[in-house]
Amino acid sequence: MSEFLYLQLEQEFSAAIQAGRWQAGDRLPSVRALCRERELSKATVLHAYNRLEARGLVEARPKAGYFVRLQHRGSEAGVGKSDDFTADTPPALVTVPALIGDIMRRGAAFDILPDTDRRTDMPPGIVELNRAVARALRHQRGLQHQYYDDPRGVTALREQLMRRYQRRGCLFDAEQVSITAGCQHALFLALMACCDAGDIVAVESPGFYGVIQLAESLGLKILEIPASTDTGMDMDGLERALQSWQVKAVVVTPAFATPSGSLMPQAARARLLALAEQYDLVVIEDDIYADLAFGTTPSPLKALDHNDRVILCGSVSKSLSRDLRLGWIVAGRWQQKIEQIKLVNMLAGNRFIEQGVADFIADGGYDRHLRRLRLQLQDQRDQLVQMLSEWSLPVRISQPEGGLCLWLELPESVDTLAVYQQARHAGVVITPGALFTSRASYRNCLRLSFAHPWHKRRREALSLLGTLLLEA
């Protein structure tokens, strides 16, 4: 789209810098030369360069032009510095703020305007899904409704999940899959199976607040490892932490983690598994966002797991429907223990919903739905980035190639926790950065989602938020 030409230029130059084709100190093409060679407007080129400068990739030198900046770990939005994580920064028990409950009660985890009218036309994929579930209900036989299903879940669904993972290079048998009540439930089962109260669990920072909630409820100690908005958990930081602390498990989201949107590269994945082997770690993989890749769906970390150290957790809550509350877990050596825990706290799931989702996947409905959804999300991401670039205050913005969210780093003077109440009184609900850590960090950061269309009222809400943050 022509209005996003600056994004194309930014992404091209960012990739070239990250790949080393341009080195620190190299002079980039002049604005005038790019306008002439690419047939772009001066505003488009300047916008791309300004965004690269905000990300810390380039620097402007008066009367000289733009140059590749010397990169340091932690220069990107929302990135902690590895050197901050030493033996003097001990793991700690955590207390989750009540603010999370307020956000969830308002249905605002992924919507800044939760009170907007939801009575719009249902997406085609959800219509197909509802029909598949209804067929499963109609086809129940005799007294089937009076019996519990296999605690592992409907066989047809487990087989469909097995086939989907095979397409992503991850091989396991359907018997190794257990269906759960969403990904949070799968993570809960994984932590319960491999950890005891007081154990240390390493997590990404900033990281998913749901994992912090689980740690609190299970009495686990959290050790935060800095995570880049580009490449995820810093393996150097993790290795230093492992040298100082007896870590039991590591929880990571390799594909489009929330809130950073990062995608862990293959080299980092291989190193993580090598560290897991060296330090006898359990690696718990949250694979909930991989299906929302704007390009090729990345393989799971589990695909590289040759020593049965990875517990794979996933769900269709983000890619299909929150209402389904349907996820899965593939746990290898911990599978039997997890099935026992699930039997105690859940017994069995809803066989008709599980059968309906299995039929929906088998009929190609899920893939059709994903094709439409990915295009929509990419467009909504681009719209959000465009609107944020028009804010009056400087902001660093992550550049995810999938998932649902952007991570914003605002000036140090801005306290997004303080802005939360002001925004809420105006009907706008935000997710402050402080929720994504167990420490007093990221108060100047914010997670914003592009999960919903940017109609007039949401645009107005975003503009109001920009004003409130500017005045904070």
ABEGO torsion letter per residue (X at the ends): XAAAAAAAAAAAAAAAAAAGABBBGBBBBBAAAAAAAAGBBAAAAAAAAAAAAAAGABBBBBGAEBBBBBBBBGABBGBBBAAABBAABBBBBBBBBAAAAAAAAAGAAABABAABBABBBBBAAAAAAAAAAAAAAAABBEAAAABBBBAAEBAAAAAAAAAAAAAAGBBBBAAABBBBBEAAAAAAAAAAAABBBGBBBBBBOBBBAAAAAAAAAAGBBBBBBBBBAAAEBBAAAAAAAAAABBBABBBBBABGBOAAGBBBBAAAAAAAAAAAAAAGBBBBBBAAAAAABABBBBBBAAAABAAGABBBBBBAAAAABAAAGBBBBBAEAAAAAAAAAAAAAAGBBBAAAAAAAAAAAAAGAAAAAAAAAAAAAAAAAAAAAAAAAABABBBBBBBBAEEABBBBBBBAABBAAAAAAAAAAAGBBBBBAAAABABBBGAABBBBBAABBBBAAAAAAAAAAAAAAAAX
